[in-house]
Amino acid sequence: MPRTIPWWLGGLLMALLFYFTFSIWGADRPIGASTGMSYLANLIFDLDTEHYEYAAIIEKSGAWEAVMLIGVFFGGLFMSVIVTKTFHISYIPTLWKERKNSSVPSRMVWSFIAGFLLVFGARLAGGCNAGHILSGGSQLAISGMIFAIIALGTGMITGRFFYKRKIRNSI
């Protein structure tokens, strides 16, 4: 049986993360992930900050968000392998198999479409869900609260629509 950490410990760790992120001892700025991806893209494609205004803005923010994303990956890996012992590789999640199909290409196409819409929406909103919900919510910003309600509500509606139960023939 997998081990879990208590909810209060997770909350305490999140509070410490926010404290050190927002404080002068940390990044001294809100948490976000989409800027880190943009920063990495600037590095990979060597975008000229004179010709690309957004590249100049991202360059000024620094690389701390990209480093945070790397830490999130290794932190999640550590928790799933060492702490909870639940690590496994799955190309198709169980719910997808039950409600959709067992096709890996189908899953990859839908994952790409969903990821594209997520990134597109993040840029339209001026930031990612981590920035709006986690940072905005922890600062009790009205915009963060509104975004959280809309994001969670549309996610529930989309999940209900997308993962309809398959109708089985009872003949």
C-alpha positions in Angstrom: 0.0 0.0 0.0 1.4 3.4 -1.0 2.4 5.8 1.8 1.0 9.3 1.9 1.9 12.4 3.8 -0.7 14.1 6.0 -2.7 17.0 4.5 -1.5 19.3 7.2 2.2 18.6 6.4 1.5 19.3 2.7 -0.1 22.6 3.7 2.7 23.5 6.0 5.3 22.8 3.2 3.3 24.9 0.7 3.1 27.8 3.2 6.9 27.6 3.7 7.4 27.5 -0.1 5.3 30.6 -0.5 7.0 32.4 2.4 10.5 31.8 1.0 9.4 32.5 -2.6 7.8 35.8 -1.9 10.3 36.9 0.7 13.6 38.8 0.2 15.4 35.6 1.1 13.9 33.8 -1.8 13.0 34.9 -5.3 11.2 38.0 -4.0 8.4 37.5 -6.6 5.3 35.4 -7.1 5.4 31.7 -8.2 4.8 30.9 -11.9 5.9 28.3 -14.4 5.1 29.7 -17.9 7.7 32.4 -17.7 10.3 29.7 -17.0 9.4 27.9 -20.2 9.6 31.1 -22.1 13.0 31.8 -20.5 14.3 28.3 -21.6 12.9 28.9 -25.1 14.9 32.2 -25.3 18.0 30.3 -24.3 17.5 27.4 -26.7 16.5 29.6 -29.7 18.8 32.5 -28.9 16.1 35.1 -29.4 17.4 38.6 -30.0 16.0 40.8 -27.2 16.3 43.9 -29.5 13.8 42.5 -32.0 11.6 40.5 -29.6 10.1 42.7 -26.9 8.7 39.7 -24.9 12.1 38.1 -25.0 13.6 41.2 -23.3 10.9 41.1 -20.6 11.5 37.4 -19.9 15.3 37.9 -19.8 14.9 40.5 -17.1 12.9 38.2 -14.9 15.8 35.8 -14.6 16.1 32.0 -14.7 14.7 31.2 -11.2 11.4 29.9 -12.5 13.2 27.5 -14.9 15.2 26.3 -12.0 12.0 25.9 -10.0 10.5 23.7 -12.7 13.5 21.4 -12.7 13.2 21.2 -8.9 9.5 20.4 -9.2 10.3 17.5 -11.5 13.0 16.1 -9.3 10.9 16.7 -6.1 8.0 14.8 -7.6 10.3 12.0 -8.7 11.8 11.8 -5.2 8.4 11.8 -3.6 7.0 9.0 -5.9 10.1 6.8 -5.7 11.4 7.3 -2.2 8.5 8.5 0.0 5.3 7.1 -1.3 6.8 4.3 -3.5 4.1 4.8 -6.2 6.3 5.5 -9.2 5.3 3.8 -12.4 5.4 4.6 -16.1 2.0 4.6 -17.9 1.4 5.7 -21.4 -2.3 5.4 -21.0 -3.9 6.3 -17.6 -6.6 3.9 -16.3 -9.5 6.3 -16.7 -8.5 6.9 -20.3 -8.5 3.2 -21.0 -11.9 2.8 -19.3 -13.7 5.8 -20.9 -11.8 6.4 -24.2 -9.6 3.8 -25.8 -6.3 1.9 -25.5 -4.6 3.7 -28.4 -1.3 5.3 -27.5 -1.3 7.6 -30.6 -4.8 8.7 -29.7 -3.7 9.6 -26.2 -0.6 11.5 -27.5 -2.7 13.5 -30.0 -5.2 14.5 -27.3 -2.4 15.3 -24.9 -0.8 17.5 -27.5 -4.1 19.3 -28.2 -4.8 19.8 -24.5 -1.2 21.0 -23.8 -1.4 23.5 -26.7 -4.7 24.9 -25.4 -3.3 25.2 -21.9 -0.2 27.1 -23.1 -2.3 29.3 -25.4 -4.6 30.1 -22.6 -1.7 30.8 -20.2 -0.3 33.4 -22.6 -3.8 34.9 -23.2 -4.2 35.2 -19.4 -0.8 36.8 -18.9 0.5 33.8 -16.9 0.0 30.2 -16.0 -2.4 28.5 -13.7 0.4 28.2 -11.1 0.9 31.9 -11.1 -2.8 32.8 -11.1 -4.1 30.2 -8.6 -1.1 29.6 -6.3 0.4 33.0 -6.2 -2.8 35.0 -6.6 -4.7 32.8 -4.3 -2.1 32.8 -1.5 -2.1 36.6 -1.7 -5.9 36.7 -1.7 -6.0 38.5 -5.0 -9.5 38.8 -6.5 -8.1 37.9 -10.0 -6.5 34.8 -8.6 -9.8 33.7 -6.9 -11.9 34.4 -10.0 -9.4 32.5 -12.2 -9.4 29.5 -9.8 -13.2 29.3 -9.8 -13.4 29.5 -13.6 -10.5 27.1 -14.2 -11.8 24.5 -11.7 -15.4 24.9 -13.0 -14.5 24.5 -16.6 -12.2 21.6 -15.8 -15.0 19.8 -14.1 -17.4 20.5 -17.0 -14.8 19.4 -19.6 -14.0 16.3 -17.6 -17.7 15.3 -17.4 -18.1 15.9 -21.2 -14.8 14.3 -22.2 -14.9 11.2 -20.0 -18.5 10.2 -20.5 -19.0 6.6 -19.6 -19.0 4.1 -22.5 -22.4 2.6 -23.2 -22.1 -1.1 -23.2 -24.4 -3.3 -25.3 -26.6 -5.5 -23.1 -27.8 -7.7 -25.9 
